[in-house]
Amino acid sequence: MIDRKKFYDSIRVSLFGGKLSASQVSGMEVILNEWESSGLTDIRWLGYMMATTFHETAKTMQPIKEYGGDAYFIKRYWTNKKIANELGNKSAEDAVNFCGKGDVQITGRRNYKKMGDILGIDLIGNPDLAMQPEIAVKIMFEGMTTGKSFAGDFTGKHLGNYFNKTVDDWEGARKIVNGNDQKTKIANYGKLFYAALQ
């Protein structure tokens, strides 16, 4: 079990500039509750998931929708046919409906269907379910661990590849979500979350 008081006292100073909102705390409570019920044990994994959420949600610790309006999503995820095909989008409507949403923003019809099928949630019929904290956290855990599918469902990589008995690769772990993008920054966040969780 995580010592919540110690955890919040630490990150309030190290990551949140001395102040935590009720919304930030409630978002982290969802993640901590999911962790404690998951049976996972390597606290580095939790620290890195917290860091990923911290970065991906602009420190809100709540599921967010990717920034941009309909025209932006259509241009990015439908007009760009290469990306549209990679994401499995079949229309401009798909580009809008299946834009990035969540703690770690899943994007595209193919990814919503894949994650919905694994978790038994109708994300195709109702993609906004990815914005519900209790569902967003399940998507994150599934995508970043071996989960129910026994694979890292975001990119094929998972936390066990980067944190295990012989590996401690805070920067490399970014490949689980988004290549090398902001890998050093997120690694540093992860180490601070990890320190607070110990």
Backbone torsions as a table, in degrees:
resi	resn	phi	psi	omega
1	MET	NA	140.5	-179.6
2	ILE	-81.7	133.8	173.8
3	ASP	-76.2	96.5	-171.4
4	ARG	-64.9	-40.5	-179.1
5	LYS	-62.1	-47.3	178.2
6	LYS	-59.6	-43.9	-179.0
7	PHE	-59.5	-53.0	-177.4
8	TYR	-67.4	-37.4	177.6
9	ASP	-60.3	-38.0	-178.2
10	SER	-73.1	-52.3	-174.5
11	ILE	-73.3	-25.2	176.3
12	ARG	-54.2	-40.0	-179.0
13	VAL	-85.0	-47.8	-170.1
14	SER	-76.0	-26.9	-173.4
15	LEU	-126.8	-22.8	-171.9
16	PHE	-116.6	18.8	174.0
17	GLY	63.5	24.9	175.1
18	GLY	92.7	-1.6	-176.4
19	LYS	-142.7	132.3	176.1
20	LEU	-119.5	133.6	176.5
21	SER	-85.2	162.0	176.6
22	ALA	-60.6	-36.4	179.8
23	SER	-66.4	-41.3	177.3
24	GLN	-63.5	-43.6	179.2
25	VAL	-63.5	-44.6	-178.4
26	SER	-63.7	-35.8	176.7
27	GLY	-64.4	-41.9	179.1
28	MET	-71.5	-31.6	176.3
29	GLU	-60.5	-39.4	178.3
30	VAL	-60.9	-43.7	-179.8
31	ILE	-67.2	-45.0	179.9
32	LEU	-63.0	-40.7	178.4
33	ASN	-63.7	-42.4	178.6
34	GLU	-62.6	-42.1	178.8
35	TRP	-60.5	-48.7	-175.8
36	GLU	-66.1	-24.7	178.3
37	SER	-93.8	-4.9	-173.1
38	SER	-82.6	-24.8	-174.7
39	GLY	83.8	-0.6	176.9
40	LEU	-74.6	152.7	-172.3
41	THR	-128.4	-20.1	-176.8
42	ASP	-82.0	106.1	-174.3
43	ILE	-63.3	-21.2	174.9
44	ARG	-60.3	-36.8	178.9
45	TRP	-60.7	-47.1	-180.0
46	LEU	-63.7	-42.9	177.6
47	GLY	-58.7	-40.3	-179.1
48	TYR	-73.0	-36.3	176.0
49	MET	-64.8	-41.8	176.2
50	MET	-59.8	-43.8	-179.9
51	ALA	-63.7	-39.3	178.9
52	THR	-63.9	-45.4	177.2
53	THR	-61.9	-44.7	178.5
54	PHE	-53.6	-46.6	-179.6
55	HIS	-72.5	-50.1	-172.5
56	GLU	-68.2	-26.5	-178.3
57	THR	-103.6	14.6	-179.2
58	ALA	55.2	43.0	175.2
59	LYS	71.0	5.5	180.0
60	THR	-75.1	-26.3	-176.6
61	MET	62.8	20.1	175.7
62	GLN	-123.0	148.5	177.1
63	PRO	-55.9	138.4	178.4
64	ILE	-128.6	161.7	172.1
65	LYS	-96.3	138.3	178.0
66	GLU	-49.8	139.2	-179.7
67	TYR	-67.8	137.9	177.9
68	GLY	133.1	160.4	178.3
69	GLY	-104.3	-175.9	-176.3
70	ASP	-55.7	-45.1	-177.5
71	ALA	-61.0	-39.6	179.0
72	TYR	-64.6	-46.4	-178.6
73	PHE	-64.6	-40.5	179.3
74	ILE	-63.1	-45.1	179.8
75	LYS	-63.2	-42.6	-174.9
76	ARG	-77.6	-40.3	-169.9
77	TYR	-112.7	0.8	176.5
78	TRP	-130.2	-51.7	179.1
79	THR	-61.3	-38.2	174.3
80	ASN	-77.4	93.8	-171.6
81	LYS	-64.5	-31.3	178.5
82	LYS	-62.3	-48.7	178.6
83	ILE	-66.7	-43.0	179.5
84	ALA	-56.2	-43.4	179.9
85	ASN	-67.0	-41.7	178.8
86	GLU	-61.3	-36.5	-177.7
87	LEU	-87.1	-7.8	-179.6
88	GLY	75.2	18.6	179.2
89	ASN	-73.0	137.5	-177.0
90	LYS	-109.2	-5.7	-176.3
91	SER	-163.0	169.1	174.0
92	ALA	-63.1	-33.6	178.4
93	GLU	-62.0	-39.8	176.3
94	ASP	-60.5	-41.1	-179.0
95	ALA	-58.2	-36.4	179.8
96	VAL	-79.3	-49.6	-175.4
97	ASN	-65.2	-34.7	-174.4
98	PHE	-109.6	34.4	170.6
99	CYS	-68.9	173.5	-176.3
100	GLY	-64.4	129.9	178.5
101	LYS	-145.7	143.4	172.8
102	GLY	123.8	-167.8	172.9
103	ASP	-72.4	-42.5	171.5
104	VAL	-121.3	109.4	-166.8
105	GLN	-67.0	107.9	170.9
106	ILE	-74.7	147.5	-173.3
107	THR	-140.5	136.4	174.2
108	GLY	95.1	145.6	-179.0
109	ARG	-53.7	-44.7	-176.4
110	ARG	-59.8	-43.5	-177.7
111	ASN	-72.4	-36.6	175.7
112	TYR	-63.8	-42.5	-179.7
113	LYS	-65.7	-45.9	-179.1
114	LYS	-59.0	-49.2	-177.6
115	MET	-69.5	-38.1	177.4
116	GLY	-62.7	-42.1	179.1
117	ASP	-63.8	-43.2	-178.9
118	ILE	-63.8	-42.9	-174.4
119	LEU	-91.2	-7.1	-178.8
120	GLY	70.7	38.3	-178.9
121	ILE	-125.6	136.5	-178.8
122	ASP	-81.7	78.7	179.3
123	LEU	-79.8	-17.0	175.2
124	ILE	-75.9	-46.1	179.2
125	GLY	-70.6	-28.9	-178.5
126	ASN	-144.2	77.7	-177.4
127	PRO	-62.6	-21.0	179.7
128	ASP	-70.8	-9.5	173.6
129	LEU	-59.6	-26.5	178.8
130	ALA	-65.3	-12.4	178.4
131	MET	-90.8	-8.1	178.1
132	GLN	-79.2	126.8	-173.9
133	PRO	-51.7	-41.9	-176.8
134	GLU	-70.1	-24.8	176.5
135	ILE	-87.9	-41.2	178.9
136	ALA	-57.2	-39.8	-178.5
137	VAL	-69.4	-35.8	177.8
138	LYS	-66.5	-38.3	176.5
139	ILE	-62.5	-44.2	179.8
140	MET	-62.4	-47.9	-179.2
141	PHE	-62.5	-41.4	179.4
142	GLU	-64.8	-43.6	-176.3
143	GLY	-72.3	-27.9	-174.2
144	MET	-101.6	-13.0	177.4
145	THR	-116.4	-176.7	176.5
146	THR	-75.1	-25.1	169.6
147	GLY	49.8	-153.7	-177.6
148	LYS	-71.8	-28.1	-177.4
149	SER	-89.1	-7.4	-178.1
150	PHE	62.1	30.8	177.4
151	ALA	-151.0	156.5	173.1
152	GLY	-75.8	105.3	-167.7
153	ASP	-77.8	-10.4	176.4
154	PHE	-79.7	-50.6	-174.2
155	THR	-133.5	-0.7	-173.8
156	GLY	94.4	-12.5	176.2
157	LYS	-100.6	153.4	179.3
158	HIS	-145.1	169.2	-173.5
159	LEU	-58.5	-32.5	178.8
160	GLY	-63.5	-22.1	176.7
161	ASN	-71.2	-25.4	-170.9
162	TYR	-114.9	-17.7	177.6
163	PHE	-134.7	107.7	176.6
164	ASN	-153.7	-163.6	-175.2
165	LYS	-64.8	-25.5	-176.4
166	THR	-116.9	-7.8	-175.8
167	VAL	-125.4	137.9	177.6
168	ASP	-141.3	76.1	-168.9
169	ASP	-113.9	84.9	-176.3
170	TRP	-67.1	-34.9	-179.8
171	GLU	-78.8	-42.8	-179.7
172	GLY	-60.7	-28.3	-177.1
173	ALA	-60.7	-18.6	178.4
174	ARG	-60.6	-24.1	179.6
175	LYS	-62.5	-17.4	177.0
176	ILE	-63.1	-31.1	-173.9
177	VAL	-116.1	-49.2	-168.6
178	ASN	-155.3	63.6	174.1
179	GLY	54.4	-124.9	179.3
180	ASN	-108.7	7.7	-175.2
181	ASP	-58.5	119.5	176.3
182	GLN	56.1	30.4	-172.7
183	LYS	-62.7	-37.6	-178.1
184	THR	-71.3	-42.9	179.1
185	LYS	-59.7	-46.6	-177.5
186	ILE	-70.1	-35.1	175.1
187	ALA	-59.7	-43.2	179.5
188	ASN	-65.1	-40.9	175.0
189	TYR	-59.5	-45.1	-176.9
190	GLY	-59.7	-40.9	179.4
191	LYS	-65.3	-34.8	177.2
192	LEU	-70.6	-41.7	175.4
193	PHE	-62.8	-43.2	179.8
194	TYR	-59.9	-44.5	179.1
195	ALA	-59.6	-39.1	-178.8
196	ALA	-72.0	-25.9	-176.5
197	LEU	-84.3	-16.5	-176.0
198	GLN	-75.0	NA	NA
